[in-house]
């Protein structure tokens, strides 16, 4: 049964990878900048 569960998780992971938007890089950069600012560090732009 654990083998079936592992295969199901692999399929779900593959489906999630396909769902990446075309702007995933900009989205990730924005999230990272937000997190940095939450830490009290402000980046000059």
C-alpha atoms as one frame of an Amber mdcrd trajectory, in Angstrom:
protein
   0.000   0.000   0.000   2.852   2.425   0.682   4.048   1.903  -2.902   0.669
   3.082  -4.220   0.761   6.086  -1.926   4.253   7.005  -3.132   3.174   6.785
  -6.783   0.170   8.988  -6.062   2.393  11.597  -4.411   4.736  11.563  -7.410
   1.801  12.151  -9.763   0.543  15.032  -7.625   4.006  16.585  -7.634   4.191
  16.358 -11.432   0.781  18.016 -11.734   1.869  20.843  -9.421   4.993  21.428
 -11.525   2.828  21.888 -14.607   0.757  24.531 -12.797   3.653  27.015 -12.560
   2.654  30.324 -14.050   4.678  32.035 -16.726   5.639  34.711 -14.220   6.811
  32.337 -11.493  10.252  33.934 -11.348   8.891  37.455 -10.808   6.393  36.124
  -8.270   9.137  34.380  -6.311  11.321  37.492  -6.405   8.448  39.605  -5.088
   7.783  37.141  -2.290  11.473  37.152  -1.379  11.610  40.962  -1.321   8.501
  41.046   0.893  10.079  38.555   3.290  13.303  40.569   3.436  11.354  43.751
   4.242   9.442  41.889   6.969  12.814  41.204   8.569  13.394  44.956   8.809
  15.767  45.240   5.870  14.826  47.623   3.100  16.359  47.372  -0.344  16.909
  50.601  -2.240  15.293  50.460  -5.682
